[in-house]
Amino acid sequence: MLRRLTARLYWTFSRWTLRSEAAPTRPTVLIGAPHTSNWDFVLMLAIAWRLGIPVRWLGKASLFAGWRGPIMRGLGGIAVQRDDAARVVDEVVARVHAGEVFGLVVTPDGTRGGNEYWKSGFYRIARATGMPVTLGYVDRTTMTTGLGPTIDLTGDVAGDMDRIRAFYADKAGLRPERRTEPRLQNESAVTA
């Protein structure tokens, strides 16, 4: 209740406009892109809280150290040890099988740009769990943000990425100069 009220106030006074398709009703991998600023996190929480979507998000373990740990976990964070990525997939699968409904926020273009390719983890997690992918976005050129379509991945990586590219083609992010084109390094080699 408090989260929805906070989000309602945020959207009332924000320069940004929330434009969104319906919130997913089953667990989903929620792509947050283009991820070009730390402010994307605030927008993601405002979207999720306004639409009533319980979110989980992946963050490097150092974000959860000390006093920040309880806050980050309270906001839906899941600490990731980069040398034990398989544990994250197992944890997500366990949550899905336990019946938890949530959006797992993943920023496949990395941390605030500067990468040539998207990371393929979102695709692998979605395929391993059977979760669809919801396309979340930030677009400074129109000052809009929200959720686009929710799509089921087919296993045809190049075809799925073409659909994702088409959606993000006109989305610039908060800092357009940091935008990364939605492309996996070797789309034909990703294990689907």
BELNOR-V471709 format. One record per residue. N is the residue number from 1. OMEGA is omega as a letter, one per 20 degrees, with the letter a starting at -180 (999 if undefined). Layout:
n=(N,N)
omega=(OMEGA,OMEGA)
This chain:
n=(1,2,3,4,5,6,7,8,9,10,11,12,13,14,15,16,17,18,19,20,21,22,23,24,25,26,27,28,29,30,31,32,33,34,35,36,37,38,39,40,41,42,43,44,45,46,47,48,49,50,51,52,53,54,55,56,57,58,59,60,61,62,63,64,65,66,67,68,69,70,71,72,73,74,75,76,77,78,79,80,81,82,83,84,85,86,87,88,89,90,91,92,93,94,95,96,97,98,99,100,101,102,103,104,105,106,107,108,109,110,111,112,113,114,115,116,117,118,119,120,121,122,123,124,125,126,127,128,129,130,131,132,133,134,135,136,137,138,139,140,141,142,143,144,145,146,147,148,149,150,151,152,153,154,155,156,157,158,159,160,161,162,163,164,165,166,167,168,169,170,171,172,173,174,175,176,177,178,179,180,181,182,183,184,185,186,187,188,189,190,191,192)
omega=(a,r,a,r,r,r,r,r,r,a,r,a,a,r,a,r,r,r,a,r,a,r,r,a,r,r,a,r,a,r,r,a,i,a,a,a,r,r,r,r,r,r,r,r,a,r,a,a,r,a,r,a,r,a,r,r,a,r,r,a,a,r,a,a,r,a,a,a,r,r,a,r,r,r,r,a,r,a,a,r,a,a,a,a,a,r,a,r,r,r,r,r,r,r,r,a,r,r,r,r,a,r,r,a,r,r,a,r,r,a,r,r,a,r,r,a,r,r,a,a,a,a,a,r,a,a,a,a,a,a,r,r,r,a,r,a,r,r,a,a,r,a,r,r,r,a,r,a,r,a,r,r,a,a,r,a,a,r,r,a,r,r,r,r,a,r,a,a,a,r,a,a,r,r,a,a,a,a,r,r,r,a,r,a,r,a,a,a,a,r,a,999)
